[in-house]
Amino acid sequence: MRLQRTISPADGSVYVERPYADAASIDRTLARAVAAQREWRETLTVHRAGICSAFCDAFEARTAELAPEISWQMGRPIAYAPGEIRGTLERARHMIEIGPQALADLLQAPKQGFERFIRREPLGVVFTVAAWNYPYLISINSVLPALLAGNAVILKHSAQTPLCAERFAESFASAGLPEGLFQVLHVDHEATAKIIGDPRVDFVAFTGSVDGGHAVQRAAAERFIGVGLELGGNDPAYVRADVDLAHAVENLVDGAFFNSGQSCCGIGRIFVHDSLYGRFVEAIVELTSKYVLGNPLDPATTLGPCVRTAAAESVRAAIAKAQGGGARGLVDAKRFGMSKVDTPYLAPQILVDVNPRMAIMREETFGPVVCIAAVNDDADAIAQMNDSRFGLTASVWTRDADAALAIGTQVRTGTFFMNRCDYLDPALAWTGVKDSGRGATLSSVGYEHLTRPKSFHLRVQT
């Protein structure tokens, strides 16, 4: 029997073991999903919403149990892990609230002798392939609205966070969701590709790397199904001369280093107006030095380990390469008690004297490192922000809302922020451009990707 093992970054122990699903169990899972969805699609939306609300209540009741599991599986400090549960519930409850209206028939203008409307019909079986870095938040974006829209869902979670998929299943069962509508599969990459190619799957929601996105597209290439891709980022921020400096520093430090920088929308590049560049750099270094790097189960820890040693080594290599090209690191790792390698525990780093051609300015590092460069004006900042193959989020830090909007219209990104970053508002579409992906989750727009329009054109005869 082949086993999937989860190695905890906290102490290197095997935290979870699960057998990989074989071909027969995968076939049974798909068959159950198809059968269950036939009846579920005929269920009233208000009834589906009631079960989804009960799921939220059951999930919320387990917060004390779920939070430390997050810390053990992927290394988030226990001080912050409960925030993921709260954020998951915020998104879920918003999608439940707007669901009935978003899924209602679109009635067309009256036309004598005719009844005309567009109905949003469920797709069928949605296959969600979720990432480990925000294991519940990422999953809920597609899982709950897909179910509310009348689909069945099969969730394949990261091998790093298998318990998160199982806890969802337990909460849905407690809520009374009929069997077969939400199922979990522990499978490897090869089996994942086969599932995507199976004719019983009608949509794939994938969150992960750009390379992973290409693999998903290849697996779906022979089929005419929808594929939602939330991929990487190296998100920029622009600090204007009229900024509230303290506010920008506090939020950008958090945006760069929260979750040990393992956020697709984390801040990777900060462009600062040259008139306050020195003050900004001094302030951000001072605040970063206050982080406490340590075991994620320690309540005093504010910066946990990277998800695995190999991930930390990749970040160390990216930093070393940048420094070899002339970048300067402003944080001494010894201040955090971390001067050694071969460990997932990695001190934060701030790089200056960077240039746009450096790999660290062009690729997703996915770790606790941020690059800072000076710019001359808005036009310079816009050009630098757009000089990337990614486009997930971008932010501007200013007191001038009109200037922020003018800048935002020129930056090629899925979400544009003013005076905040690294946040998903469930009322807004979560989407990316360029190599950050395609499709959208959350908001009423998210329901459009989990349903298909069906037009009814009825001639009324008397």
Buried (B, 14 or more C-beta within 10 A) or exposed (E): EEEBEBBBBBEEEEBBEBEBBEEEBBEEBBEBBBBBBEEBBEEEBEEBBBBBBBBBEBBBEBBEEBBBBBBBBBBBBBBBBBBBBEBBBBBBBBBBBBBBEBBEEEEBEEEEEEEBBEBBBBBBBBBBBBBBBBBBBBBBBBBBBBBBBBBBBBBBBBBBBBBBBBBBBBBBBBBEBBEBBBBBBBBEEEBBBEBBBBEBBBBBBBBBBBEBBEBBBEBBEEBEBBBBBBBBBBBBBBBBBEBEBEEBBBBBBBBBBBBBBBBBBBBBBBBBBBEBBEEBBEBBBEBBBEBBBBBBBBEEBBBBBBBBBEBBBBBBEBBEEBBEBEBEBBBEBEBBEBEEEEBBBBBBBBBBBBEEEBEBBBBBBBBBBBBBBBBEEBEBBBEBBBEBEBBBBBBBBBBBEEBBEEBBEBBBBBBBBBBEBBBBBBEBBBBBEBBBBBBBBBBBBBBBBBBBEEEEEEEEEE
